[in-house]
Amino acid sequence: MKTIDEMKLESNLPVLIADCQGLIVYVNEPFNLAFGWQAEEILGRSLEAVIPHSYHDSHHLGFSRFAMTEQATLLNHPLKLMAVTKDGREIESEHYIVAEQQQGQWIFAATLRPLHS
């Protein structure tokens, strides 16, 4: 299982990190290139910025369930999910999501590798 610090060192995969409230606190340059955002445009925004609207309710439910139980069902294995680019396009990408506690708070990180047909 990768740690969040290891994911930050990814040089070729888009990486996004969010805090315990679901606010984006870090993106790397491959994320900016793949999804069209500049860091200053996305940092501090909700994860909903990159989650298709049709998945918002599921995201809230899963995020809330994890906050209450600390039991994960989607972490630490690849998932094919849709992600939203800055211009509003939905693209399929392989997400690998991890969570760890830092200073008593959960932090979430994901690689979002766009899948091209």
N, C-alpha and C positions, 0 to 999 in steps of 0.2 A: 504494500500500500504506500502510495506517495504521500509525502508531507506537503503542507502548504509552502514551506520554504523551498522544497524541491521543485514544486510547480512554478514558482516564481522564476526559477532558473531555466525553465523551458525556453529555448531560443527559437524554435520553429513552429510551435503550436500556439494558437490564441489562448490566453489565460485571462480569467476574470475572477476576482475575489470579492466577496460580500461579507458584511458584518452580520451580527446576530439579528439585526432589524431588517435584513435583506437589502441594505444599501450598498452600492458598488463602491469599493474603496481602492481597487487596483485593477488595471488592465495593462497588458503589455503591447508592444508594437505590432506583433502578428495579429492580435485582436483588432487593433485599430485598422490595419490593412484589410483584414478579412470582412469586417463588419461596417467599415466606413466611419467609425466614430473617432474623434480626437479625444484624448484622455480628459481634457477640461470640459468636454461636452457630456460625458457619461459618468464621471466620478460624482458620487453623492446622490445619484438617481437610484430609484428602485430597480430591482432585478426585472420588474415588469417591462422595462424598456427593451429588453432583449427576449422576452417571452411573448409568444403570440397571444392575442387577446382571448382567444378561445381556450387557452390553458391557464388563465389567471386564477380561476376558482380552484382548479386542481392544485396549482402551486401554493395558494394560500392554505388549503387544507393540509397538504403535506408538510409545509413549513411549520404550521401551527402544531400539528401532531408531533413533529420532531422536537419542537420547543417544549412540549409538555412531557413527552416520554423519553426523549433522547435515544429512541430506537429508530434506526434508519432502514428504509427499504430500497432506496435508490442510490445509495452511496457505494463507491469503491468497485464499480464495474461499468463497462461502456454501455451507453444508452443512445439509441438513435432518436433524436428529438428535433423539432423545428426551433429555429432561432430567428430573431428579427434584426435586420440590418438597419442602419441609420435612415435609409430611404424607405423603410417600411416593407421591404421584401422579406418573405419568409423563406429561409433556406434550411435544408436538412443538414444536420451536423451530428457528429458523434461527440457526446458529452461524457466526461469522466469527472464525477463530482466527489470531493472529499470534504470532511468536516473535522475540525479539531478545536479543542479549547485552548485559548491563549488568554492569559490573565483573567481566568474565570468566565470568559465569554466565548460562545461558539463563533467560529469563523468558517466560511464556506468558500471553497475554491473549485474551479472547473476549467478543464481544457474543453474547447469547443472547436473541434476539427471539422470544417465544412466538407461535406461529401458531394463530390461531383460525379454525375453520371457519364 
